[in-house]
């Protein structure tokens, strides 16, 4: 069992967040070394060099980063964190050998494992199962259904889970994504400007951009609804096959660290929100609200039949069939190809502890 942060450590973190929230300045880089501790016995034998691509999504990855869990649990490893705006960008980083591990959604993961990319990578963890945390927001508050957006311009980050959900929602509503609407590729950080300038009529995106758009528009539908229709999405961690093969010890500790973060979210969301708030630069209370849009799975749950123990490869294969139908990938691999794209060894180890 992992242990929660001590009261002393938590107090220090709360003070840091309050300083950021109240003064509007500061960053995670300004945190003191006292906020870094390993929630289990550190492994000093690991000397790996790991380049981690992260995104501003409210899940355990930001807790691990903010609390410097990896650095504390593997003190002799060299770890660098680099921010990316979407899973598609992370996939490109894998292809250009600019990252070893990174957060990607189920759709980018499927594209990476399919032709023409065929990136030699593995899905090694599920950070979250996406619910209402990703949604379609219309600028015109009178819009009540997706069919009312016919002839309109909709922004979405291409090759993301939001893109996959949008295409499915359009198809389920009887709209052709190529003829009935104009779907444009925009990263979340560019959506606000396009929204305010009138370049887009709607956008499917995640927080913190989602909250900003919801304040000015109306939610039409979301990823929770498309999941109910049979098109679930999730945020995962990908890693190059070469890195996984060369660093099994690192992967075990990395997975245990992520499992600690998930347990913290599920058992003590207020404490978990503090770390995520520091990374996102928002109030902890707002982070807690964002947590409600996701489901966070422990290693034990992920090793079960619905995920790494069975259905995850099937879901990736199903996603590939849809993406192929939309012209997003050149060909669909066999279900075994997507099974081979999973690395569940560390999850199995951590899940049985």
C-alpha positions in Angstrom: 0.0 0.0 0.0 1.2 3.5 -0.8 1.1 6.2 1.9 -0.4 9.7 1.7 1.8 12.8 2.1 2.5 13.8 5.6 0.6 16.7 7.2 3.8 18.8 7.3 4.4 18.3 3.6 0.8 18.9 2.7 0.8 22.2 4.6 3.8 23.4 2.7 2.1 22.6 -0.6 -1.1 24.3 0.5 0.9 27.4 1.4 2.6 27.4 -2.0 -0.8 27.1 -3.8 -2.3 29.9 -1.8 0.6 32.1 -2.7 0.1 31.4 -6.3 -3.7 31.8 -6.2 -3.7 35.0 -4.1 -0.8 36.8 -5.7 -1.2 35.6 -9.3 2.5 34.8 -9.6 4.8 31.9 -8.9 5.3 28.5 -10.5 6.0 24.9 -9.7 9.7 25.6 -10.3 9.7 27.8 -7.2 8.7 24.9 -4.9 11.2 24.0 -2.3 13.0 20.7 -2.0 10.9 20.0 1.1 7.9 19.3 -1.1 9.7 16.3 -2.7 9.4 12.9 -1.1 8.9 9.3 -2.2 5.7 7.6 -1.0 7.5 4.2 -0.9 11.1 3.0 -0.7 13.3 4.8 -3.3 15.3 2.8 -5.8 18.8 4.3 -6.0 19.9 1.7 -8.6 18.0 3.2 -11.4 20.2 5.6 -13.6 17.9 5.9 -16.6 17.6 9.2 -18.6 13.9 9.9 -19.3 12.4 12.7 -21.3 8.7 12.9 -20.3 6.1 14.7 -22.4 3.2 16.0 -20.3 0.0 17.9 -20.9 -2.2 20.2 -18.7 -4.8 17.6 -18.0 -6.1 17.2 -14.4 -4.9 13.7 -13.6 -2.2 11.9 -11.7 0.6 12.8 -14.0 0.5 16.4 -12.8 0.6 15.2 -9.2 3.7 13.1 -9.9 5.3 16.0 -11.7 4.5 18.6 -9.0 5.5 16.5 -6.0 8.6 15.4 -7.8 7.8 11.8 -7.0 9.9 10.3 -9.8 12.9 12.4 -8.8 12.5 11.4 -5.1 11.9 7.7 -5.9 14.7 7.4 -8.4 17.3 9.9 -7.1 20.0 8.8 -9.6 17.9 9.0 -12.7 17.9 12.0 -15.0 14.4 13.1 -15.6 13.2 16.1 -17.7 9.6 17.2 -18.2 8.5 19.0 -21.4 4.9 20.4 -21.9 2.9 19.6 -25.1 -0.5 20.9 -26.2 -2.0 17.6 -27.6 -1.5 13.9 -28.0 -0.8 14.5 -31.7 2.2 16.6 -30.7 3.4 13.9 -28.4 3.2 11.3 -31.1 5.3 13.5 -33.3 7.8 13.8 -30.5 8.0 10.0 -30.4 8.5 9.9 -34.2 11.3 12.4 -34.0 13.0 10.8 -31.0 12.3 13.9 -28.8 10.5 12.1 -26.0 10.7 8.7 -24.3 7.4 8.7 -22.5 4.3 11.0 -22.9 0.6 11.5 -22.3 -1.5 10.7 -25.3 -5.2 10.0 -25.8 -6.7 6.8 -27.1 -7.1 8.2 -30.6 -3.5 9.5 -31.0 -2.3 6.1 -29.5 -4.3 4.2 -32.1 -2.9 6.4 -34.9 0.6 5.9 -33.7 0.2 2.1 -33.7 -1.4 2.2 -37.2 -0.3 2.8 -40.8 1.2 5.0 -42.0 2.9 6.0 -38.8 3.6 2.6 -37.3 5.5 4.1 -34.4 7.4 1.5 -32.3 5.7 2.4 -29.0 3.7 0.9 -26.2 0.7 2.0 -24.2 1.9 1.6 -20.6 -0.8 3.2 -18.4 -4.3 4.7 -18.5 -4.3 8.1 -16.7 -8.0 8.4 -16.9 -11.2 7.4 -18.6 -12.7 10.6 -20.1 -16.3 11.6 -19.3 -17.7 15.1 -19.3 -14.2 16.5 -19.1 -14.2 16.9 -22.9 -17.2 18.5 -24.5 -18.6 20.4 -27.5 -19.4 24.0 -26.7 -21.4 26.3 -29.1 -21.0 30.0 -29.1 -24.7 30.6 -29.8 -26.5 29.7 -26.6 -29.6 28.9 -28.5 -28.0 25.8 -30.0 -29.4 22.7 -28.3 -28.3 19.9 -30.5 -25.4 19.0 -32.7 -27.6 19.1 -35.8 -28.1 22.8 -35.2 -24.4 23.3 -36.0 -24.9 22.3 -39.7 -23.0 24.7 -41.9 -21.0 26.0 -38.9 -17.2 25.9 -38.1 -16.1 23.6 -35.3 -12.6 23.7 -33.8 -10.9 20.7 -32.4 -7.3 19.5 -31.9 -6.8 17.0 -34.7 -5.7 13.5 -33.8 -7.0 14.0 -30.2 -9.6 12.1 -28.2 -11.8 15.1 -28.6 -11.5 14.8 -32.4 -12.5 11.2 -32.3 -15.5 12.0 -30.1 -16.5 14.9 -32.4 -16.4 12.8 -35.5 -18.5 10.0 -33.9 -21.0 12.5 -32.5 -21.4 14.1 -36.0 -21.9 10.7 -37.6 -24.4 9.6 -35.0 -26.3 12.8 -35.6 -26.4 12.1 -39.3 -24.0 14.9 -40.3 -21.1 14.5 -42.7 -17.9 15.9 -41.1 -16.6 16.8 -44.6 -19.7 18.4 -46.1 -22.2 19.4 -43.5 -19.8 21.3 -41.2 -16.3 22.8 -41.4 -14.0 21.1 -38.9 -10.7 22.9 -38.3 -7.6 22.0 -36.4 -6.8 24.2 -33.5 -4.8 23.5 -30.3 -6.5 24.5 -27.0 -4.3 27.5 -26.4 -5.4 29.0 -29.7 -9.2 28.4 -29.4 -10.0 31.3 -27.1 -8.7 33.8 -29.7 -10.4 32.2 -32.6 -13.6 32.0 -30.5 -13.5 35.7 -29.6 -12.7 36.8 -33.1 -15.6 34.9 -34.6 -13.5 32.4 -36.6 -15.3 29.4 -35.0 -18.9 28.7 -34.0 -18.1 25.8 -31.7 -15.3 23.8 -30.2 -14.7 20.4 -28.7 -12.0 20.6 -26.1 -10.9 19.9 -22.5 -10.0 22.0 -19.5 -8.8 24.6 -18.8 -10.0 25.9 -22.2 -13.4 24.1 -21.8 -14.3 26.1 -18.7 -13.4 29.4 -20.4 -15.7 28.5 -23.4 -18.5 27.3 -21.2 -18.6 30.7 -19.5 -19.4 32.2 -22.9 -21.4 29.5 -24.7 -23.5 26.4 -24.1 -22.5 22.7 -23.9 -24.1 20.7 -26.7 -22.8 17.2 -25.9 -19.7 15.6 -24.5 -17.4 12.6 -24.4 -19.5 11.1 -21.6 -22.4 10.8 -24.1 -20.2 9.4 -27.0 -18.9 6.8 -24.5 -22.4 5.7 -23.8 -23.0 5.4 -27.5 -20.1 2.9 -27.7 -17.1 5.2 -28.3 -15.1 5.5 -25.1 -12.0 7.6 -24.9 -9.1 7.8 -22.4 -5.9 9.5 -21.7 -3.0 7.1 -21.7 0.8 7.1 -21.3 2.8 6.0 -24.3 6.5 5.1 -24.3 8.9 4.1 -27.0 9.4 0.4 -27.2 13.2 1.0 -27.0 12.9 2.9 -23.7 10.6 0.3 -22.2 12.9 -2.6 -23.2 16.0 -0.9 -21.8 14.4 0.4 -18.6 12.0 -2.1 -16.9 13.1 -1.0 -13.5 12.2 2.6 -14.3 8.8 1.5 -15.7 8.0 -0.3 -12.4 8.8 2.7 -10.3 7.1 5.1 -12.8 3.9 2.9 -12.6 4.0 2.7 -8.9 4.3 6.5 -8.7 1.3 7.0 -11.0 -0.7 4.5 -9.0 0.1 6.5 -5.8 -1.3 9.6 -7.6 -4.5 7.8 -8.6 -5.0 6.6 -5.1 -4.5 10.1 -3.8 -7.2 11.5 -6.2 -9.7 8.8 -5.3 -9.0 8.8 -1.5 -8.2 12.5 -0.8 -9.2 14.6 -3.8 -8.7 17.9 -1.8 -5.0 17.0 -1.3 -4.6 15.8 -4.8 -6.2 19.0 -6.1 -3.5 21.1 -4.4 -0.8 19.6 -6.6 -2.7 19.8 -9.8 -3.7 23.4 -9.0 -0.1 24.4 -8.8 0.6 23.0 -12.3 -2.5 24.5 -13.9 -2.3 27.8 -12.0 -6.0 27.7 -10.8 -7.7 27.3 -7.5 -7.8 23.8 -5.9 -11.6 24.0 -5.7 -11.8 24.3 -9.5 -9.5 21.3 -9.9 -11.8 19.2 -7.7 -14.7 20.1 -10.1 -12.6 19.0 -13.0 -11.9 15.7 -11.4 -15.6 14.9 -11.7 -15.3 14.7 -15.5 -12.9 11.7 -15.3 -12.7 8.2 -13.9 -9.3 7.3 -12.4 -8.2 3.7 -12.4 -5.7 2.0 -10.1 -3.1 -0.5 -11.3 -5.3 -3.3 -9.9 -8.3 -2.1 -11.9 -6.2 -1.6 -15.1 -4.9 -5.1 -14.9 -8.4 -6.5 -15.1 -10.4 -7.8 -18.1 -11.8 -4.4 -19.1 -8.4 -2.9 -19.8 -4.9 -4.3 -20.1 -6.2 -7.8 -19.1 -8.5 -7.9 -22.1 -10.7 -5.3 -23.8 -8.2 -2.4 -24.2 -6.7 -3.9 -27.4 -10.2 -4.5 -28.7 -11.1 -0.9 -28.0 -8.0 0.3 -29.9 -8.8 -1.9 -32.8 -12.4 -0.5 -32.9 -11.0 3.0 -32.8 -8.7 2.2 -35.7 -11.6 0.9 -37.8 -13.4 4.2 -37.2 -10.3 6.3 -38.0 -9.8 4.4 -41.2 -13.3 5.0 -42.2 -12.7 8.7 -41.7 -9.5 8.6 -43.7 -7.4 9.4 -40.6 -5.2 6.3 -41.0 -4.1 4.3 -44.0 -5.0 0.8 -42.8 -6.3 -1.1 -39.7 -3.9 -3.5 -38.1 -4.9 -6.9 -36.7 -6.2 -6.9 -33.2 -3.0 -8.7 -32.2 -1.1 -5.7 -33.5 -2.8 -3.5 -30.9 -2.3 -6.2 -28.2 1.4 -6.1 -29.1 1.2 -2.3 -28.6 0.4 -2.7 -24.9 2.9 -3.1 -22.0 1.2 -4.3 -18.9 4.0 -6.0 -17.0 4.6 -3.1 -14.6 0.8 -2.6 -14.1 0.5 -6.3 -13.2 3.4 -6.0 -10.7 2.0 -2.9 -9.0 -1.6 -4.1 -9.1 -0.8 -7.2 -7.0 1.1 -5.3 -4.2 
